[in-house]
Amino acid sequence: MSYKEGRFWQPDVTVATIVERDGRFLMVEEMSSSQGRLVINQPAGHLEPNESILDAALRETLEETGWTVQLKAFLGAYQWTAPSVEEGGSGKQYLRFAFIGDAVSHDPSLPLDSGIEQAVWLTRDEIVAESSRLRSPLVLRVLEHYWEGRRFPLDMLAQLT
């Protein structure tokens, strides 16, 4: 019934968006506080209270890159546990919802989220070559599923109000 002493366990719910344009993928370079280094990630972040998962993906992409996107497909849901504190990680468990979107417009005047150094467009080969700098295994797994052609309709997700 319970996780520990009457408390229920909950994973960190996150979203990520894959945006491809002219053979390049919209990525971010961000400072990872848990890893103490600059890492590469998709535009991604946490679901906020009372926010739909779709709205979270749009918001996080805009806040981290300055790009407005239009979501066109659901890629999948991914569960991952970070390395333990003893192994240099947080030990947190994540549930990531990944989406595919099209770039609509860019506003370079928007300030990027705290910790984001810059948004970059990288080719598939550049991302694979930088695999040691990826924030987590989720980054490459989500891209692999994209490259394999995985696509699901957005209406697989529903928010009840």
C-alpha beads as a LAMMPS data file, in Angstrom:
LAMMPS data file: protein, C-alpha beads

161 atoms
160 bonds

1 atom types
1 bond types

-500.0 500.0 xlo xhi
-500.0 500.0 ylo yhi
-500.0 500.0 zlo zhi

Masses

1 110.0

Atoms # bond

1 1 1 0.000 0.000 0.000
2 1 1 2.621 2.568 0.900
3 1 1 6.152 3.388 -0.069
4 1 1 7.724 4.357 3.292
5 1 1 6.041 5.121 6.558
6 1 1 2.712 6.004 4.937
7 1 1 4.214 8.123 2.128
8 1 1 3.409 7.313 -1.464
9 1 1 6.162 7.232 -4.065
10 1 1 5.899 9.544 -7.054
11 1 1 8.321 9.855 -9.979
12 1 1 9.374 13.202 -11.413
13 1 1 7.153 13.710 -14.467
14 1 1 8.984 15.361 -17.344
15 1 1 8.392 16.195 -20.998
16 1 1 10.787 16.429 -23.942
17 1 1 10.332 17.576 -27.519
18 1 1 12.130 16.373 -30.655
19 1 1 12.295 19.110 -33.283
20 1 1 14.040 18.369 -36.588
21 1 1 14.698 20.988 -39.252
22 1 1 16.867 20.492 -42.332
23 1 1 18.483 17.349 -40.873
24 1 1 19.357 19.035 -37.562
25 1 1 17.797 18.585 -34.147
26 1 1 17.000 21.338 -31.665
27 1 1 18.979 20.589 -28.513
28 1 1 20.113 22.543 -25.469
29 1 1 23.431 22.784 -23.709
30 1 1 22.740 23.089 -20.009
31 1 1 24.645 23.008 -16.771
32 1 1 23.725 19.894 -14.817
33 1 1 23.907 20.621 -11.104
34 1 1 23.886 16.909 -10.254
35 1 1 26.692 16.149 -12.713
36 1 1 28.593 19.427 -12.314
37 1 1 29.198 19.751 -16.048
38 1 1 27.739 21.047 -19.308
39 1 1 25.430 18.450 -20.870
40 1 1 23.263 18.114 -23.983
41 1 1 19.537 17.470 -23.773
42 1 1 16.366 17.848 -25.767
43 1 1 14.262 20.823 -24.735
44 1 1 12.799 19.189 -21.634
45 1 1 11.525 19.884 -18.169
46 1 1 9.052 19.156 -15.420
47 1 1 5.295 19.121 -15.565
48 1 1 3.869 21.935 -13.450
49 1 1 0.740 21.742 -11.261
50 1 1 -2.548 21.931 -13.207
51 1 1 -0.690 21.901 -16.547
52 1 1 -1.479 19.490 -19.352
53 1 1 1.378 17.327 -20.585
54 1 1 1.033 18.854 -24.061
55 1 1 1.157 22.404 -22.684
56 1 1 4.236 21.481 -20.637
57 1 1 6.064 20.320 -23.776
58 1 1 5.240 23.568 -25.590
59 1 1 6.214 25.719 -22.595
60 1 1 9.493 23.933 -21.873
61 1 1 10.571 24.111 -25.516
62 1 1 9.886 27.852 -25.621
63 1 1 11.528 28.562 -22.247
64 1 1 14.666 26.578 -23.032
65 1 1 15.173 27.536 -26.687
66 1 1 13.090 30.581 -27.620
67 1 1 11.355 28.424 -30.257
68 1 1 7.591 28.137 -30.567
69 1 1 6.705 24.678 -31.841
70 1 1 3.604 22.851 -32.965
71 1 1 3.326 19.334 -31.595
72 1 1 2.492 16.764 -34.254
73 1 1 3.021 13.349 -32.615
74 1 1 3.534 11.528 -29.335
75 1 1 6.759 9.513 -29.335
76 1 1 6.356 7.556 -26.113
77 1 1 6.628 7.397 -22.338
78 1 1 9.962 6.476 -20.764
79 1 1 10.820 5.473 -17.204
80 1 1 14.366 5.857 -15.894
81 1 1 16.125 5.838 -12.527
82 1 1 19.165 8.098 -12.187
83 1 1 22.289 6.647 -10.591
84 1 1 22.257 6.676 -6.789
85 1 1 23.813 9.464 -4.729
86 1 1 26.695 7.090 -3.943
87 1 1 27.282 6.764 -7.688
88 1 1 27.301 10.536 -8.207
89 1 1 23.646 10.896 -9.222
90 1 1 20.392 11.940 -7.618
91 1 1 18.747 8.517 -7.406
92 1 1 15.529 10.119 -8.660
93 1 1 13.085 8.236 -10.821
94 1 1 11.702 9.918 -13.914
95 1 1 8.707 9.388 -16.145
96 1 1 9.309 11.268 -19.422
97 1 1 6.684 11.948 -22.066
98 1 1 8.347 12.639 -25.414
99 1 1 6.841 14.484 -28.362
100 1 1 7.686 15.399 -31.927
101 1 1 7.152 18.978 -32.985
102 1 1 7.676 21.343 -35.893
103 1 1 9.549 24.619 -35.458
104 1 1 7.131 27.512 -36.035
105 1 1 8.995 30.672 -35.018
106 1 1 11.970 31.832 -32.993
107 1 1 12.234 34.788 -30.612
108 1 1 15.933 35.348 -29.856
109 1 1 15.037 38.112 -27.379
110 1 1 13.476 35.649 -24.921
111 1 1 15.706 34.838 -21.937
112 1 1 16.488 31.133 -21.671
113 1 1 15.727 29.135 -18.517
114 1 1 18.242 29.193 -15.697
115 1 1 21.041 26.702 -16.377
116 1 1 20.517 26.687 -20.141
117 1 1 23.682 27.934 -21.825
118 1 1 22.350 27.861 -25.384
119 1 1 20.044 26.209 -27.855
120 1 1 21.888 24.428 -30.669
121 1 1 20.926 22.597 -33.862
122 1 1 22.900 19.346 -34.135
123 1 1 22.965 16.617 -36.758
124 1 1 22.348 12.997 -35.865
125 1 1 26.075 12.261 -36.230
126 1 1 26.998 15.176 -33.943
127 1 1 24.583 13.973 -31.254
128 1 1 25.889 10.402 -31.420
129 1 1 29.496 11.673 -31.335
130 1 1 28.654 13.637 -28.167
131 1 1 26.892 10.688 -26.472
132 1 1 29.147 10.985 -23.404
133 1 1 27.773 14.513 -22.874
134 1 1 24.088 13.572 -23.025
135 1 1 22.222 14.434 -19.833
136 1 1 20.815 10.915 -19.440
137 1 1 20.215 7.722 -21.426
138 1 1 16.706 9.047 -22.075
139 1 1 18.071 11.556 -24.603
140 1 1 19.477 8.989 -27.009
141 1 1 16.691 6.416 -26.454
142 1 1 14.040 8.974 -27.402
143 1 1 16.010 9.952 -30.518
144 1 1 16.515 6.302 -31.497
145 1 1 12.765 5.763 -31.396
146 1 1 12.297 8.890 -33.506
147 1 1 14.865 7.651 -36.061
148 1 1 13.098 4.256 -36.145
149 1 1 9.907 6.036 -37.197
150 1 1 7.896 5.617 -34.017
151 1 1 4.869 7.926 -34.007
152 1 1 1.597 7.935 -32.055
153 1 1 -1.325 10.341 -32.300
154 1 1 -1.434 13.170 -29.761
155 1 1 -4.961 12.188 -28.769
156 1 1 -3.489 9.172 -26.962
157 1 1 -3.068 11.640 -24.108
158 1 1 -6.057 13.235 -22.478
159 1 1 -6.441 15.743 -19.692
160 1 1 -9.682 15.577 -17.765
161 1 1 -10.854 18.739 -16.069

Bonds

1 1 1 2
2 1 2 3
3 1 3 4
4 1 4 5
5 1 5 6
6 1 6 7
7 1 7 8
8 1 8 9
9 1 9 10
10 1 10 11
11 1 11 12
12 1 12 13
13 1 13 14
14 1 14 15
15 1 15 16
16 1 16 17
17 1 17 18
18 1 18 19
19 1 19 20
20 1 20 21
21 1 21 22
22 1 22 23
23 1 23 24
24 1 24 25
25 1 25 26
26 1 26 27
27 1 27 28
28 1 28 29
29 1 29 30
30 1 30 31
31 1 31 32
32 1 32 33
33 1 33 34
34 1 34 35
35 1 35 36
36 1 36 37
37 1 37 38
38 1 38 39
39 1 39 40
40 1 40 41
41 1 41 42
42 1 42 43
43 1 43 44
44 1 44 45
45 1 45 46
46 1 46 47
47 1 47 48
48 1 48 49
49 1 49 50
50 1 50 51
51 1 51 52
52 1 52 53
53 1 53 54
54 1 54 55
55 1 55 56
56 1 56 57
57 1 57 58
58 1 58 59
59 1 59 60
60 1 60 61
61 1 61 62
62 1 62 63
63 1 63 64
64 1 64 65
65 1 65 66
66 1 66 67
67 1 67 68
68 1 68 69
69 1 69 70
70 1 70 71
71 1 71 72
72 1 72 73
73 1 73 74
74 1 74 75
75 1 75 76
76 1 76 77
77 1 77 78
78 1 78 79
79 1 79 80
80 1 80 81
81 1 81 82
82 1 82 83
83 1 83 84
84 1 84 85
85 1 85 86
86 1 86 87
87 1 87 88
88 1 88 89
89 1 89 90
90 1 90 91
91 1 91 92
92 1 92 93
93 1 93 94
94 1 94 95
95 1 95 96
96 1 96 97
97 1 97 98
98 1 98 99
99 1 99 100
100 1 100 101
101 1 101 102
102 1 102 103
103 1 103 104
104 1 104 105
105 1 105 106
106 1 106 107
107 1 107 108
108 1 108 109
109 1 109 110
110 1 110 111
111 1 111 112
112 1 112 113
113 1 113 114
114 1 114 115
115 1 115 116
116 1 116 117
117 1 117 118
118 1 118 119
119 1 119 120
120 1 120 121
121 1 121 122
122 1 122 123
123 1 123 124
124 1 124 125
125 1 125 126
126 1 126 127
127 1 127 128
128 1 128 129
129 1 129 130
130 1 130 131
131 1 131 132
132 1 132 133
133 1 133 134
134 1 134 135
135 1 135 136
136 1 136 137
137 1 137 138
138 1 138 139
139 1 139 140
140 1 140 141
141 1 141 142
142 1 142 143
143 1 143 144
144 1 144 145
145 1 145 146
146 1 146 147
147 1 147 148
148 1 148 149
149 1 149 150
150 1 150 151
151 1 151 152
152 1 152 153
153 1 153 154
154 1 154 155
155 1 155 156
156 1 156 157
157 1 157 158
158 1 158 159
159 1 159 160
160 1 160 161
